Structure formats: C-alpha cells, structure tokens
Amino acid sequence: MAIKLRSLLLAFTLGVLAGLSHAETLVVMVSSESGTAYTTAIDVLTQALEAGGTPRDAIAHWSVAEWRDKRHLAMPRIYVALGTQAAAALAESQTGAPVLAALLPRLSFERILRQNGRKASKQLSAIFLDQPLSRQVALIRAALPQAKRVGVLWGPESKAKGPLLRSLAEINGLQLVEAEFKPETGGFPDLRPVLATSDVFLAMADPQVFNSGTIQNLLLATFRAKLPMVAFSPAYVRAGAWLSLHVMPEQVGLQIAPWVHEVLQGRSLPDQPLESNDFEVSVNEHVGRSLNLKADTAGLRLQLRRLEQLP
C-alpha cells in the first residue's frame, strides 16, 4: 500500500512538473541571425516583458529554421520577427497571431508586403530601423549649421523618398545636389559634380548603392573631396563616415516591449508601422579632425530629442 501511495505521489509530482514545463507560450521571438544585435534585442525585450509580469517560461526564442519545425507546438498571442528573413518567413505564413517585425529597414518590410500581397495592419506591423528623414535633416542642421547643399546618391529603392527629402531640405534652407544609380545602364554615375558642389553627403539606405562592395569606394571618394558623410550605421562611421544616426538593438528591444504588452492585454498592434523612438549619434573623430570638424554626439542627441519633444 505504501509503495502504491508513493508511486501515485511520484506520478502526481511528475505530472505537475510536466505541466509547468509546458506552460502556455505567450510570446515567440523568431530571429534571422544569432549575432550580437539580435541577442541584445532579445535579452532586453525578455527582461522588459518579465518586468511587466510575463513569465520567462511563457517566452520562446527560435531561429527561422526552428520556427518552421516547431510552429505547430505553440499558439502564442504574438510573434516578434527580428530581421528581414524572419519577417519574410512569418509574413508568407498564416501564423494566426499578430506579427510585429523589427530590426529591419522600411524598404525591406515594404518589399515583403509586396511579395506577399499584404498591407501593413494590426496583424502585421513593424518598427523600422530607419531614422525618419526629418531627424536626419535636423542632424545636418545641428551638426553643420553652415551647410547649404546636401549631396545624395539615389538608388532604385531609395529614390521614392526624393520628394519628401526635397521638401524637408527646402523647409530647412537646404538644397539637394542629386545623382542617381541606375543598374540598367551600368551602375554608378559620375559623382564628381555632386562631391564638388556639396557641403555634406547624406547616405541613403539602399542595398544596391550602399553595400559591402561599394562603401569603401564611396567613403574614399567623399574623403578625398573633403566632404563629410552622414550615414545610417555605426559600422559606416568605423569605416570612415563622419557621423551616423542610428538606433541601437537595446533601444529596439525597449520599443517593442510596450506593444507586446498591449497585445497580451487584449489590445492590438498599430496598423501603421512605427519609426524608432530613440536613437544614437556616432562620430569618427579621426575623420572629423581631418575635415576640421567637431561633433558633441551627446549634445546632438539631446538637441534632436528636444526638437521632437521626446522624453
């Protein structure tokens, strides 16, 4: 009898432990890669969700391959797609739960929507890596108050931003000096007129223009022309751009968390994608000394935040 009772107690205990180990998964994060940016965003998001009352064992993190294998095992309240590959995989699937994409540029998200015949909605929304054009123009005005002409090289995807950037430039007393990259006619145009007549070069994120195969030549060209480049990635600052305006992975994680909480509380994602609500300014001081330029990155960040009335 005692043996039977102990067996029943053991079975009950194992059953409870099994139930605990299979707690409901509320949030599934699917990441495109395993790099530092992804792990940082995941760690910060997980900590923020825990602080808001979501148990850690209700949060899962899978690679895209793992998601394809395990998706039938969980029915989360929300998916968080980190990176372009993850966003594309979830967008082409019937997930059932809403998907919030992050750590991807606007152009990538818009391409994913087109490829899947979808529109941004409460079921598929995003937080973009890109900084708003208004913030980029404001950085130029703050960092280079004497600048009047801004050089731009448009690519096949980024050229759609032309009308808005021209309008913002005019409002801020700036003039664009433009050239266009046309892959169908052999690629890069002659940039000498742009470099010779501009006071600053604004790099616009476009994978056909700014990539690992072109950036060194573009940076060298602007440096030889003694033209500061304002870029969109700290990696470009390390490579030779003067300034960069960008969002950090931990800032992305913190911006995602409130929207995940909203969904877990029974509310919806925003039906329109969001710009990043925080950012950093990086500087290459060596390039700055070569160009006789100085930049107080903390001061510039504070100035931009005050301009947008951000907390």
Long-range contacts (C-beta under 8 A, 24 or more apart in sequence): 20-57, 21-57, 23-55, 23-57, 23-58, 24-58, 25-58, 25-59, 25-60, 25-74, 25-75, 25-76, 26-54, 26-58, 26-59, 26-76, 26-77, 26-78, 26-264, 27-54, 27-58, 27-59, 27-60, 27-76, 27-77, 27-78, 27-79, 27-80, 27-260, 27-264, 28-59, 28-60, 28-61, 28-62, 28-67, 28-74, 28-76, 28-78, 28-79, 28-80, 28-97, 29-59, 29-60, 29-61, 29-62, 29-79, 29-80, 29-82, 30-62, 30-63, 30-64, 30-67, 30-79, 30-80, 30-81, 30-82, 30-86, 30-89, 30-90, 31-61, 31-62, 31-63, 31-64, 31-82, 31-83, 31-86, 32-64, 32-82, 32-83, 32-84, 32-85, 32-86, 32-87, 32-103, 33-83, 33-85, 34-63, 36-249, 37-103, 37-249, 38-82, 38-83, 38-103, 38-249, 40-248, 40-249, 40-250, 40-253, 41-82, 41-102, 41-103, 41-249, 41-250, 41-252, 41-253, 41-256, 42-82, 42-253, 43-253, 44-249, 44-250, 44-252, 44-253, 44-254, 44-257, 45-80, 45-253, 45-254, 45-256, 45-257, 45-260, 48-253, 48-254, 48-257, 49-257, 49-260, 49-261, 52-257, 52-261, 54-260, 54-261, 54-264, 64-89, 71-95, 77-263, 77-264, 78-260, 78-263, 78-264, 78-269, 80-256, 80-260, 84-108, 84-112, 87-112, 87-126, 88-112, 88-115, 91-116, 91-118, 91-124, 92-116, 98-122, 98-123, 98-124, 98-125, 98-263, 98-268, 98-269, 99-123, 99-124, 99-125, 100-125, 100-126, 100-127, 100-256, 100-259, 100-260, 100-263, 100-269, 101-125, 101-126, 101-127, 102-126, 102-127, 102-129, 102-252, 102-255, 102-256, 103-129, 103-249, 103-252, 104-128, 104-129, 105-129, 105-130, 105-205, 106-130, 106-273, 107-157, 107-158, 107-205, 107-206, 107-207, 109-273, 111-157, 120-271, 120-272, 120-273, 121-271, 122-268, 122-269, 122-270, 122-271, 123-269, 125-269, 125-270, 125-271, 125-272, 125-273, 125-274, 126-273, 126-274, 127-252, 127-255, 127-256, 127-259, 127-273, 127-274, 127-275, 127-276, 128-273, 128-274, 128-275, 128-276, 129-246, 129-247, 129-252, 129-276, 130-205, 130-232, 130-275, 130-276, 131-232, 131-245, 131-246, 131-247, 131-275, 131-276, 131-279, 132-275, 133-161, 133-164, 133-165, 133-168, 134-168, 135-245, 135-279, 135-304, 135-308, 136-202, 136-230, 136-245, 137-165, 137-168, 137-169, 137-172, 137-174, 138-172, 138-304, 138-307, 139-230, 139-243, 139-245, 139-281, 139-300, 139-304, 140-172, 140-174, 140-200, 140-202, 140-230, 141-172, 141-174, 142-300, 142-303, 142-304, 143-230, 143-243, 143-295, 143-300, 144-199, 144-200, 144-228, 144-293, 146-199, 147-174, 147-199, 147-200, 148-173, 148-174, 148-175, 148-199, 149-174, 149-175, 149-176, 149-177, 149-197, 149-198, 149-199, 149-200, 150-174, 150-175, 150-176, 150-177, 150-198, 150-199, 150-200, 150-201, 150-202, 151-176, 151-177, 151-178, 151-179, 151-194, 151-195, 151-197, 151-198, 151-200, 151-201, 151-202, 151-227, 152-176, 152-177, 152-178, 152-179, 152-194, 152-201, 152-202, 152-204, 153-178, 153-179, 153-180, 153-181, 153-189, 153-191, 153-194, 153-201, 153-203, 153-204, 153-209, 153-218, 154-178, 154-179, 154-180, 154-181, 154-204, 154-206, 154-209, 155-180, 155-181, 155-204, 155-206, 155-207, 155-208, 155-209, 155-210, 156-181, 156-182, 156-183, 156-206, 156-208, 157-206, 157-207, 157-208, 158-204, 158-205, 158-206, 158-209, 161-204, 181-206, 181-208, 181-209, 183-208, 188-214, 191-221, 195-221, 195-222, 195-225, 195-227, 196-225, 198-227, 199-227, 200-227, 200-228, 200-229, 200-230, 201-227, 201-228, 201-229, 201-230, 202-229, 202-230, 203-229, 203-230, 203-231, 203-232, 203-236, 203-241, 204-232, 205-232, 210-236, 215-239, 216-240, 223-287, 223-290, 226-291, 228-287, 228-288, 228-291, 228-293, 234-280, 234-282, 237-282, 237-283, 237-284, 238-284, 240-284, 240-287, 241-284, 241-287, 242-283, 242-284, 242-287, 242-288, 242-291, 242-293, 242-295, 243-281, 243-282, 243-283, 243-284, 243-295, 244-281, 244-282, 244-283, 245-279, 245-280, 245-281, 246-279, 246-280, 246-282, 247-276, 247-278, 247-279, 247-280, 248-278, 248-280, 251-276, 251-278, 251-279, 251-280, 252-276, 254-278, 277-310, 278-310, 279-304
